[in-house]
Amino acid sequence: MIVRSIDDIRGTPQEVAAPNWVSRRLLLARDGMGFSFHETTIFAGTETHIHYRNHLEAVFCVAGEGEIETVADGRKYAIRPGVMYALDRHDEHYLRARSELKLVCVFNPPLTGREVHDDEGVYPLVAETA
């Protein structure tokens, strides 16, 4: 059994920060679950360009308000507590936080914990086995 808390992750390499967000990565590829599991905070007033070409992601909002805008068609989706969205087609999008967003995220394939967005909003595919 794996049991971890956010407090276990703070200040470790599993807490990854960027100018617009901080991701606390609770489960990673090395844990052998077949997915990774993260708590991510998106800072209020930010816009983040994301395009996960190598990963599928599902996101559940637990706090805050914002929106997703898909690049392909310009559609906008409200994000608020209780809303889930899944990037099932590697959807390129902008994530905007009106207030601080607290999100719970699942990635497949699982992240190793070292990934950050490149200039095109992509996480590289980093191979690592459990």
TIKOL-926840 format. One record per residue (C-alpha): x negated, y, z negated; residue number from 0; residue in one letter. Coordinates in steps of 0.25 Angstrom, whole numbers, padded with zeros to 4 digits, always signed. Example, Ala and Ser with C-alpha at 12.3 -4.5 7.8 and 13.67 -1.06 7.14 Angstrom:
BEGIN
rec east->-0049 north->-0018 up->-0031 n->0 res->A
rec east->-0055 north->-0004 up->-0029 n->1 res->S
END
This chain:
BEGIN
rec east->+0000 north->+0000 up->+0000 n->0 res->M
rec east->-0005 north->+0014 up->+0003 n->1 res->I
rec east->+0000 north->+0025 up->-0006 n->2 res->V
rec east->-0005 north->+0039 up->-0005 n->3 res->R
rec east->-0001 north->+0053 up->-0009 n->4 res->S
rec east->-0003 north->+0067 up->-0002 n->5 res->I
rec east->-0012 north->+0070 up->-0014 n->6 res->D
rec east->-0021 north->+0058 up->-0011 n->7 res->D
rec east->-0023 north->+0065 up->+0003 n->8 res->I
rec east->-0025 north->+0079 up->+0000 n->9 res->R
rec east->-0040 north->+0083 up->+0001 n->10 res->G
rec east->-0044 north->+0070 up->+0008 n->11 res->T
rec east->-0047 north->+0068 up->+0023 n->12 res->P
rec east->-0032 north->+0063 up->+0025 n->13 res->Q
rec east->-0028 north->+0078 up->+0023 n->14 res->E
rec east->-0030 north->+0084 up->+0036 n->15 res->V
rec east->-0027 north->+0099 up->+0038 n->16 res->A
rec east->-0026 north->+0108 up->+0050 n->17 res->A
rec east->-0022 north->+0123 up->+0051 n->18 res->P
rec east->-0008 north->+0120 up->+0053 n->19 res->N
rec east->-0006 north->+0107 up->+0044 n->20 res->W
rec east->-0011 north->+0097 up->+0034 n->21 res->V
rec east->-0009 north->+0082 up->+0035 n->22 res->S
rec east->-0010 north->+0073 up->+0024 n->23 res->R
rec east->-0012 north->+0059 up->+0030 n->24 res->R
rec east->-0007 north->+0048 up->+0021 n->25 res->L
rec east->-0008 north->+0036 up->+0030 n->26 res->L
rec east->-0019 north->+0035 up->+0041 n->27 res->L
rec east->-0023 north->+0025 up->+0051 n->28 res->A
rec east->-0032 north->+0018 up->+0041 n->29 res->R
rec east->-0021 north->+0015 up->+0033 n->30 res->D
rec east->-0016 north->+0005 up->+0043 n->31 res->G
rec east->-0001 north->+0009 up->+0043 n->32 res->M
rec east->+0000 north->+0011 up->+0058 n->33 res->G
rec east->+0003 north->+0026 up->+0056 n->34 res->F
rec east->-0002 north->+0038 up->+0048 n->35 res->S
rec east->+0007 north->+0046 up->+0038 n->36 res->F
rec east->+0004 north->+0060 up->+0035 n->37 res->H
rec east->+0010 north->+0072 up->+0027 n->38 res->E
rec east->+0008 north->+0085 up->+0035 n->39 res->T
rec east->+0010 north->+0099 up->+0031 n->40 res->T
rec east->+0012 north->+0109 up->+0043 n->41 res->I
rec east->+0009 north->+0123 up->+0038 n->42 res->F
rec east->+0020 north->+0134 up->+0039 n->43 res->A
rec east->+0019 north->+0143 up->+0051 n->44 res->G
rec east->+0010 north->+0134 up->+0060 n->45 res->T
rec east->+0012 north->+0128 up->+0073 n->46 res->E
rec east->+0004 north->+0115 up->+0077 n->47 res->T
rec east->+0003 north->+0109 up->+0091 n->48 res->H
rec east->+0003 north->+0094 up->+0090 n->49 res->I
rec east->+0002 north->+0083 up->+0101 n->50 res->H
rec east->+0000 north->+0069 up->+0096 n->51 res->Y
rec east->-0004 north->+0062 up->+0108 n->52 res->R
rec east->-0010 north->+0050 up->+0101 n->53 res->N
rec east->+0000 north->+0049 up->+0089 n->54 res->H
rec east->+0015 north->+0048 up->+0086 n->55 res->L
rec east->+0020 north->+0056 up->+0074 n->56 res->E
rec east->+0032 north->+0056 up->+0066 n->57 res->A
rec east->+0034 north->+0068 up->+0057 n->58 res->V
rec east->+0044 north->+0070 up->+0045 n->59 res->F
rec east->+0046 north->+0084 up->+0039 n->60 res->C
rec east->+0047 north->+0084 up->+0024 n->61 res->V
rec east->+0046 north->+0100 up->+0022 n->62 res->A
rec east->+0046 north->+0113 up->+0030 n->63 res->G
rec east->+0051 north->+0117 up->+0043 n->64 res->E
rec east->+0045 north->+0118 up->+0057 n->65 res->G
rec east->+0047 north->+0114 up->+0071 n->66 res->E
rec east->+0041 north->+0105 up->+0082 n->67 res->I
rec east->+0041 north->+0110 up->+0096 n->68 res->E
rec east->+0038 north->+0100 up->+0107 n->69 res->T
rec east->+0029 north->+0105 up->+0118 n->70 res->V
rec east->+0035 north->+0096 up->+0129 n->71 res->A
rec east->+0049 north->+0102 up->+0128 n->72 res->D
rec east->+0048 north->+0114 up->+0118 n->73 res->G
rec east->+0058 north->+0108 up->+0109 n->74 res->R
rec east->+0058 north->+0112 up->+0095 n->75 res->K
rec east->+0062 north->+0103 up->+0083 n->76 res->Y
rec east->+0064 north->+0108 up->+0069 n->77 res->A
rec east->+0056 north->+0102 up->+0058 n->78 res->I
rec east->+0061 north->+0102 up->+0044 n->79 res->R
rec east->+0062 north->+0092 up->+0032 n->80 res->P
rec east->+0068 north->+0079 up->+0036 n->81 res->G
rec east->+0064 north->+0080 up->+0051 n->82 res->V
rec east->+0056 north->+0070 up->+0058 n->83 res->M
rec east->+0049 north->+0071 up->+0071 n->84 res->Y
rec east->+0042 north->+0060 up->+0079 n->85 res->A
rec east->+0032 north->+0063 up->+0090 n->86 res->L
rec east->+0035 north->+0051 up->+0098 n->87 res->D
rec east->+0030 north->+0056 up->+0111 n->88 res->R
rec east->+0017 north->+0062 up->+0106 n->89 res->H
rec east->+0025 north->+0075 up->+0107 n->90 res->D
rec east->+0017 north->+0088 up->+0108 n->91 res->E
rec east->+0023 north->+0098 up->+0099 n->92 res->H
rec east->+0021 north->+0110 up->+0090 n->93 res->Y
rec east->+0024 north->+0109 up->+0075 n->94 res->L
rec east->+0028 north->+0122 up->+0069 n->95 res->R
rec east->+0030 north->+0124 up->+0054 n->96 res->A
rec east->+0039 north->+0135 up->+0049 n->97 res->R
rec east->+0036 north->+0131 up->+0035 n->98 res->S
rec east->+0026 north->+0121 up->+0030 n->99 res->E
rec east->+0030 north->+0108 up->+0035 n->100 res->L
rec east->+0028 north->+0095 up->+0027 n->101 res->K
rec east->+0028 north->+0083 up->+0037 n->102 res->L
rec east->+0026 north->+0068 up->+0035 n->103 res->V
rec east->+0020 north->+0062 up->+0048 n->104 res->C
rec east->+0017 north->+0048 up->+0054 n->105 res->V
rec east->+0007 north->+0046 up->+0065 n->106 res->F
rec east->+0005 north->+0034 up->+0074 n->107 res->N
rec east->-0005 north->+0030 up->+0077 n->108 res->P
rec east->-0010 north->+0034 up->+0063 n->109 res->P
rec east->-0019 north->+0045 up->+0061 n->110 res->L
rec east->-0033 north->+0043 up->+0055 n->111 res->T
rec east->-0032 north->+0055 up->+0046 n->112 res->G
rec east->-0043 north->+0063 up->+0054 n->113 res->R
rec east->-0034 north->+0068 up->+0065 n->114 res->E
rec east->-0031 north->+0083 up->+0068 n->115 res->V
rec east->-0024 north->+0090 up->+0080 n->116 res->H
rec east->-0033 north->+0093 up->+0091 n->117 res->D
rec east->-0031 north->+0105 up->+0100 n->118 res->D
rec east->-0020 north->+0099 up->+0107 n->119 res->E
rec east->-0012 north->+0094 up->+0095 n->120 res->G
rec east->-0017 north->+0080 up->+0096 n->121 res->V
rec east->-0022 north->+0070 up->+0085 n->122 res->Y
rec east->-0033 north->+0062 up->+0091 n->123 res->P
rec east->-0031 north->+0047 up->+0091 n->124 res->L
rec east->-0041 north->+0042 up->+0080 n->125 res->V
rec east->-0043 north->+0027 up->+0079 n->126 res->A
rec east->-0044 north->+0021 up->+0066 n->127 res->E
rec east->-0039 north->+0008 up->+0060 n->128 res->T
rec east->-0034 north->+0004 up->+0047 n->129 res->A
END
